[in-house]
Amino acid sequence: MSAPNYDITISQGSDWHLDLTIKNDSGSGATAADLTHTTFECKMRPRQDLAPATDIAVEILNATAGLIRLSQGANTTASLRDGNQVYDLEMTLGDPLYPQKTLRILEGTISVKPEATR
């Protein structure tokens, strides 16, 4: 199964964040995932084959409610190239009873709008 696509628009030189709830199932009876033993990694870059990548911070806001926040500060976004970039969010399940499993759970394009005031 491929990861869902979600496109984001940010303003160069500004703080931004996006709160997400991770669910166990995509059906109508979906429940919030327990993220207690879970880690996340999120990166963006102009194209998937270009380095370097820019980190997007992932903070677990409420592990038992499945709530996370993606964010970047103004200092980070000020150095981004304007235009479209790609990103993805990966989740690694680290339950002590099972081997680690990494899943891509979200991907898309980040449109960086240029900053005129510097």
Backbone as a printed PyTorch tensor [residue, N CA C, xyz], in Angstrom:
tensor([[[  0.8410,  -1.1710,   0.0000],
         [  0.0000,   0.0000,   0.0000],
         [  0.8900,   1.2400,   0.0000]],

        [[  0.5870,   2.1850,  -0.8810],
         [  1.3900,   3.3990,  -0.9140],
         [  0.8780,   4.3970,   0.1230]],

        [[  1.7790,   5.2960,   0.4930],
         [  1.4370,   6.3080,   1.4970],
         [  0.4780,   7.3350,   0.9000]],

        [[ -0.4190,   7.8680,   1.7120],
         [ -1.3020,   8.9270,   1.2210],
         [ -0.4920,  10.1770,   0.8610]],

        [[ -1.0090,  10.9310,  -0.0820],
         [ -0.3700,  12.1680,  -0.5290],
         [ -1.0520,  13.3570,   0.1560]],

        [[ -0.2330,  14.2700,   0.7010],
         [ -0.7550,  15.5000,   1.2790],
         [  0.2150,  16.6150,   0.9350]],

        [[ -0.2460,  17.5930,   0.1690],
         [  0.6010,  18.7050,  -0.2350],
         [  0.5100,  19.8360,   0.7800]],

        [[  1.6550,  20.5010,   1.0020],
         [  1.7870,  21.5450,   2.0160],
         [  2.3180,  22.8030,   1.3460]],

        [[  1.8350,  23.9640,   1.7550],
         [  2.3820,  25.2390,   1.3000],
         [  2.9180,  25.9750,   2.5150]],

        [[  4.1680,  26.4400,   2.4150],
         [  4.7670,  27.2020,   3.5100],
         [  5.3430,  28.5020,   2.9520]],

        [[  5.5370,  29.4560,   3.8220],
         [  6.1220,  30.7370,   3.4500],
         [  7.5730,  30.7830,   3.8990]],

        [[  8.4570,  31.0770,   2.9750],
         [  9.8810,  31.1910,   3.2700],
         [ 10.0670,  32.2300,   4.3820]],

        [[ 10.8950,  31.9120,   5.3760],
         [ 11.1800,  32.8350,   6.4680],
         [ 10.1320,  32.8690,   7.5680]],

        [[  9.1760,  31.9190,   7.5580],
         [  8.1240,  31.8750,   8.5770],
         [  8.1190,  30.5320,   9.2950]],

        [[  7.6850,  30.5580,  10.5540],
         [  7.4490,  29.3140,  11.2810],
         [  6.2140,  28.6400,  10.6940]],

        [[  6.1890,  27.3120,  10.7190],
         [  4.9820,  26.5830,  10.3280],
         [  4.9080,  25.2820,  11.1030]],

        [[  3.6920,  24.7660,  11.2350],
         [  3.4940,  23.4410,  11.8230],
         [  2.2280,  22.8190,  11.2540]],

        [[  2.1790,  21.5100,  11.3340],
         [  1.0240,  20.7380,  10.8900],
         [  0.8030,  19.6310,  11.9040]],

        [[ -0.3660,  19.6120,  12.5350],
         [ -0.7060,  18.5640,  13.5010],
         [ -1.4480,  17.4430,  12.7850]],

        [[ -1.0640,  16.2150,  13.0930],
         [ -1.6580,  15.0310,  12.4780],
         [ -2.0220,  14.0160,  13.5460]],

        [[ -3.0860,  13.2630,  13.3020],
         [ -3.4400,  12.1370,  14.1630],
         [ -3.2010,  10.8590,  13.3810]],

        [[ -2.3500,   9.9880,  13.9130],
         [ -2.0380,   8.7110,  13.2840],
         [ -3.0910,   7.7070,  13.7490]],

        [[ -3.7050,   7.0330,  12.7760],
         [ -4.7730,   6.0740,  13.0970],
         [ -4.3490,   4.6580,  12.7360]],

        [[ -4.9470,   3.6770,  13.4230],
         [ -4.6560,   2.2650,  13.1930],
         [ -5.2560,   1.7350,  11.9030]],

        [[ -6.3640,   2.3060,  11.4730],
         [ -7.0830,   1.7790,  10.3220],
         [ -7.6860,   2.9490,   9.5660]],

        [[ -7.7730,   2.8280,   8.2520],
         [ -8.3240,   3.9290,   7.4660],
         [ -9.8400,   3.8490,   7.3230]],

        [[-10.4630,   2.8380,   7.8850],
         [-11.9180,   2.6910,   7.7910],
         [-12.6600,   3.6420,   8.6970]],

        [[-13.9680,   3.5870,   8.6660],
         [-14.7850,   4.4940,   9.4710],
         [-14.6460,   4.2210,  10.9690]],

        [[-14.2130,   3.0260,  11.3480],
         [-14.0240,   2.6900,  12.7540],
         [-12.5840,   2.8840,  13.2120]],

        [[-11.8100,   3.7040,  12.4930],
         [-10.4000,   3.9160,  12.8120],
         [-10.2220,   4.4870,  14.2120]],

        [[ -9.2030,   4.0030,  14.8920],
         [ -8.8800,   4.4980,  16.2260],
         [ -7.4780,   5.0790,  16.2190]],

        [[ -7.2080,   5.9910,  17.1360],
         [ -5.8860,   6.6010,  17.2270],
         [ -4.8460,   5.5460,  17.5740]],

        [[ -3.7090,   5.6060,  16.9110],
         [ -2.6190,   4.6680,  17.1710],
         [ -1.8920,   5.0500,  18.4590]],

        [[ -1.4060,   4.0500,  19.1840],
         [ -0.5710,   4.2920,  20.3550],
         [  0.8660,   4.3910,  19.8550]],

        [[  1.4850,   5.5410,  20.0390],
         [  2.8260,   5.8200,  19.5100],
         [  3.9200,   5.6810,  20.5650]],

        [[  3.6320,   4.9720,  21.6390],
         [  4.5410,   4.8880,  22.7760],
         [  5.9520,   4.4360,  22.3890]],

        [[  6.1000,   3.4340,  21.5470],
         [  7.4240,   2.9240,  21.1730],
         [  7.7480,   3.2460,  19.7140]],

        [[  7.2610,   4.3790,  19.2390],
         [  7.3750,   4.7300,  17.8320],
         [  8.2750,   5.9440,  17.6560]],

        [[  9.0680,   5.9400,  16.5770],
         [  9.8730,   7.1020,  16.2160],
         [  9.4920,   7.5330,  14.8070]],

        [[  9.8080,   8.7770,  14.4860],
         [  9.4640,   9.3480,  13.1890],
         [ 10.6690,  10.0510,  12.5880]],

        [[ 10.6840,  10.1030,  11.2650],
         [ 11.6850,  10.8830,  10.5460],
         [ 10.9900,  11.4970,   9.3400]],

        [[ 11.2510,  12.7840,   9.1150],
         [ 10.6320,  13.4950,   8.0090],
         [ 11.6780,  14.4050,   7.3750]],

        [[ 11.7800,  14.3360,   6.0530],
         [ 12.7570,  15.1520,   5.3180],
         [ 12.1180,  15.6940,   4.0580]],

        [[ 12.7040,  16.8030,   3.5850],
         [ 12.2860,  17.3900,   2.3200],
         [ 13.5240,  17.7100,   1.5000]],

        [[ 13.3600,  17.7310,   0.1780],
         [ 14.4560,  18.0880,  -0.7230],
         [ 13.8650,  18.5110,  -2.0670]],

        [[ 14.6430,  19.2380,  -2.8720],
         [ 14.1120,  19.7000,  -4.1580],
         [ 13.6300,  18.5620,  -5.0640]],

        [[ 14.3420,  17.4680,  -5.0560],
         [ 13.9320,  16.2460,  -5.7630],
         [ 14.4290,  15.0770,  -4.9300]],

        [[ 13.7620,  13.9300,  -5.0470],
         [ 14.1300,  12.7950,  -4.2010],
         [ 15.5650,  12.3370,  -4.4020]],

        [[ 16.1920,  12.6670,  -5.5470],
         [ 17.5570,  12.2170,  -5.8110],
         [ 18.6020,  13.2980,  -5.5430]],

        [[ 18.2070,  14.4370,  -4.9770],
         [ 19.1500,  15.5190,  -4.7090],
         [ 19.4660,  15.6270,  -3.2260]],

        [[ 20.7340,  15.8730,  -2.9280],
         [ 21.1520,  16.1160,  -1.5500],
         [ 21.5360,  17.5900,  -1.4540]],

        [[ 21.5660,  18.1870,  -0.3190],
         [ 21.1950,  17.6010,   0.9650],
         [ 19.6950,  17.7150,   1.2200]],

        [[ 19.2360,  16.9130,   2.1380],
         [ 17.8480,  16.9800,   2.5730],
         [ 17.7370,  17.9500,   3.7380]],

        [[ 16.5780,  18.5330,   3.9000],
         [ 16.2950,  19.4170,   5.0270],
         [ 15.3520,  18.6870,   5.9740]],

        [[ 15.7090,  18.6700,   7.2530],
         [ 14.8750,  17.9930,   8.2520],
         [ 13.5940,  18.7770,   8.5280]],

        [[ 12.5530,  18.0290,   8.7490],
         [ 11.3030,  18.5620,   9.2800],
         [ 11.1440,  17.9140,  10.6510]],

        [[ 11.0500,  18.7380,  11.6850],
         [ 10.9380,  18.2070,  13.0470],
         [  9.6150,  17.4750,  13.2140]],

        [[  9.6680,  16.3430,  13.9210],
         [  8.4630,  15.5820,  14.2540],
         [  8.4310,  15.4310,  15.7590]],

        [[  7.3830,  15.9460,  16.3620],
         [  7.2130,  15.8880,  17.8170],
         [  5.9540,  15.0810,  18.1190]],

        [[  6.0730,  14.1380,  19.0310],
         [  4.9030,  13.4020,  19.4860],
         [  4.2390,  14.2500,  20.5710]],

        [[  3.0470,  14.7480,  20.2640],
         [  2.3220,  15.6120,  21.2040],
         [  1.5500,  14.8140,  22.2490]],

        [[  0.9850,  13.6730,  21.8320],
         [  0.2350,  12.8140,  22.7420],
         [  0.3310,  11.3880,  22.2020]],

        [[  1.2150,  10.5820,  22.7890],
         [  1.4960,   9.2380,  22.2730],
         [  0.2650,   8.3420,  22.2590]],

        [[ -0.5320,   8.3590,  23.3130],
         [ -1.6780,   7.4410,  23.3730],
         [ -2.8440,   7.9000,  22.5000]],

        [[ -2.8560,   9.1730,  22.1130],
         [ -3.9060,   9.6800,  21.2250],
         [ -3.4420,   9.7300,  19.7680]],

        [[ -2.1900,   9.3140,  19.5010],
         [ -1.6800,   9.2760,  18.1370],
         [ -1.3910,  10.6360,  17.5250]],

        [[ -1.1930,  11.6580,  18.3490],
         [ -1.0490,  13.0310,  17.8560],
         [  0.4200,  13.4230,  17.7030]],

        [[  0.7880,  13.8640,  16.4820],
         [  2.1440,  14.3420,  16.2140],
         [  2.0840,  15.7230,  15.5700]],

        [[  3.2340,  16.4130,  15.5740],
         [  3.3460,  17.7240,  14.9260],
         [  4.5910,  17.7400,  14.0470]],

        [[  4.4060,  18.1380,  12.7900],
         [  5.5170,  18.4250,  11.8860],
         [  5.7560,  19.9280,  11.9490]],

        [[  7.0310,  20.3550,  11.9490],
         [  7.2840,  21.7900,  12.0330],
         [  8.6850,  22.1510,  11.5410]],

        [[  8.8100,  23.4260,  11.1980],
         [ 10.0970,  24.0420,  10.9120],
         [ 10.0300,  25.4830,  11.4090]],

        [[ 11.1650,  25.9680,  11.8960],
         [ 11.2420,  27.3450,  12.3590],
         [ 11.6030,  28.2940,  11.2310]],

        [[ 11.4440,  29.5790,  11.5040],
         [ 11.7010,  30.6160,  10.5080],
         [ 13.1410,  30.5890,   9.9970]],

        [[ 14.1130,  30.2900,  10.8720],
         [ 15.5120,  30.2320,  10.4270],
         [ 15.7210,  29.1380,   9.3920]],

        [[ 15.0450,  28.0150,   9.5520],
         [ 15.1570,  26.9150,   8.5920],
         [ 14.4620,  27.2650,   7.2810]],

        [[ 13.2390,  27.7650,   7.3620],
         [ 12.5030,  28.0500,   6.1290],
         [ 13.1110,  29.2150,   5.3420]],

        [[ 13.8080,  30.1270,   6.0280],
         [ 14.4520,  31.2470,   5.3360],
         [ 15.5200,  30.7630,   4.3590]],

        [[ 16.1380,  29.6140,   4.6570],
         [ 17.2140,  29.1060,   3.8020],
         [ 16.7230,  28.1570,   2.7070]],

        [[ 15.4200,  27.8970,   2.6470],
         [ 14.8780,  26.9980,   1.6340],
         [ 14.7830,  27.6930,   0.2820]],

        [[ 14.9950,  26.9120,  -0.7760],
         [ 14.7590,  27.4300,  -2.1240],
         [ 13.2610,  27.5720,  -2.3320]],

        [[ 12.8690,  28.6480,  -3.0200],
         [ 11.4430,  28.7640,  -3.3230],
         [ 11.0880,  27.7800,  -4.4350]],

        [[  9.8220,  27.4360,  -4.5060],
         [  9.3570,  26.4590,  -5.4880],
         [  8.9320,  25.1690,  -4.8100]],

        [[  8.7400,  24.1430,  -5.6110],
         [  8.2550,  22.8650,  -5.0970],
         [  9.3870,  21.9510,  -4.6560]],

        [[  9.1460,  21.2630,  -3.5450],
         [ 10.0610,  20.2530,  -3.0340],
         [  9.2290,  19.0280,  -2.6580]],

        [[  9.8830,  17.8860,  -2.5550],
         [  9.1920,  16.6630,  -2.1420],
         [  9.5220,  16.3710,  -0.6870]],

        [[  8.6060,  15.6730,  -0.0100],
         [  8.8630,  15.2680,   1.3700],
         [  8.2150,  13.9110,   1.6020]],

        [[  8.6700,  13.2510,   2.6490],
         [  7.9620,  12.0720,   3.1430],
         [  8.1580,  11.9560,   4.6410]],

        [[  7.2190,  11.2670,   5.2560],
         [  7.2110,  11.0380,   6.7060],
         [  7.2530,   9.5370,   6.9230]],

        [[  8.2800,   9.0840,   7.6570],
         [  8.4140,   7.6620,   7.9540],
         [  8.2490,   7.4240,   9.4410]],

        [[  7.5930,   6.3070,   9.7580],
         [  7.3270,   5.9110,  11.1330],
         [  7.9880,   4.5590,  11.3670]],

        [[  8.7520,   4.4400,  12.4490],
         [  9.3710,   3.1690,  12.8150],
         [  8.7230,   2.6660,  14.0870]],

        [[  8.1000,   1.4980,  13.9710],
         [  7.4580,   0.8640,  15.1170],
         [  8.5320,   0.1430,  15.9080]],

        [[  8.6510,   0.4510,  17.1840],
         [  9.7120,  -0.1100,  17.9990],
         [  9.2040,  -0.8880,  19.1940]],

        [[  8.0910,  -1.5570,  19.0480],
         [  7.5410,  -2.3500,  20.1420],
         [  8.5820,  -3.3810,  20.5770]],

        [[  8.9070,  -3.4520,  21.8670],
         [  9.9360,  -4.3730,  22.3350],
         [  9.6400,  -5.8470,  22.0380]],

        [[  8.3980,  -6.1940,  21.7920],
         [  8.0440,  -7.5940,  21.5350],
         [  8.1880,  -7.9960,  20.0710]],

        [[  8.3370,  -7.0140,  19.1680],
         [  8.3870,  -7.2950,  17.7400],
         [  9.5900,  -6.6050,  17.1060]],

        [[ 10.0860,  -7.1400,  15.9920],
         [ 11.1870,  -6.4620,  15.3090],
         [ 10.7350,  -5.0990,  14.7840]],

        [[ 11.6860,  -4.1930,  14.6560],
         [ 11.3530,  -2.8710,  14.1480],
         [ 10.8180,  -2.9590,  12.7250]],

        [[  9.8550,  -2.1050,  12.4240],
         [  9.2500,  -2.0560,  11.1030],
         [  9.0900,  -0.5820,  10.7330]],

        [[  9.6220,  -0.1920,   9.5660],
         [  9.5250,   1.1920,   9.1190],
         [  8.5120,   1.2950,   7.9880]],

        [[  7.6270,   2.2750,   8.1050],
         [  6.5780,   2.5040,   7.1150],
         [  6.5820,   3.9580,   6.6770]],

        [[  6.4160,   4.1970,   5.3890],
         [  6.1790,   5.5600,   4.9190],
         [  4.6900,   5.8050,   5.0970]],

        [[  4.3440,   6.8300,   5.8840],
         [  2.9250,   7.0450,   6.1840],
         [  2.3430,   8.2970,   5.5310]],

        [[  3.1870,   9.1520,   4.9670],
         [  2.7010,  10.3520,   4.3030],
         [  3.7740,  10.8450,   3.3470]],

        [[  3.3530,  11.4080,   2.2260],
         [  4.2950,  11.9760,   1.2630],
         [  3.5830,  13.0560,   0.4740]],

        [[  4.3740,  13.8520,  -0.2290],
         [  3.7550,  14.8810,  -1.0510],
         [  4.7410,  15.9390,  -1.4680]],

        [[  4.1900,  17.0770,  -1.8380],
         [  4.9700,  18.2220,  -2.2930],
         [  4.8320,  19.3480,  -1.2840]],

        [[  5.9340,  20.0220,  -1.0310],
         [  5.9060,  21.2430,  -0.2240],
         [  6.2040,  22.3920,  -1.1720]],

        [[  5.2600,  23.3070,  -1.2850],
         [  5.4480,  24.5170,  -2.0920],
         [  5.9800,  25.6050,  -1.1710]],

        [[  7.1800,  26.0920,  -1.4700],
         [  7.8010,  27.1480,  -0.6730],
         [  7.5660,  28.4770,  -1.3910]],

        [[  6.7850,  29.3490,  -0.7620],
         [  6.4900,  30.6700,  -1.3270],
         [  7.6140,  31.6160,  -0.9440]],

        [[  8.1720,  32.3750,  -1.9070],
         [  9.3230,  33.2440,  -1.6190],
         [  8.9980,  34.3860,  -0.6610]],

        [[ 10.0310,  34.7790,   0.0680],
         [  9.9220,  35.8630,   1.0420],
         [ 10.5110,  37.1330,   0.4250]],

        [[  9.7930,  38.2330,   0.5000],
         [ 10.2970,  39.5180,   0.0110],
         [ 10.9200,  40.3300,   1.1470]],

        [[ 10.3650,  40.2210,   2.3500],
         [ 10.8650,  40.9820,   3.4950],
         [ 11.9360,  40.1600,   4.1960]],

        [[ 13.1450,  40.6920,   4.2510],
         [ 14.2650,  39.9770,   4.8880],
         [ 14.9750,  40.8870,   5.8400]]])
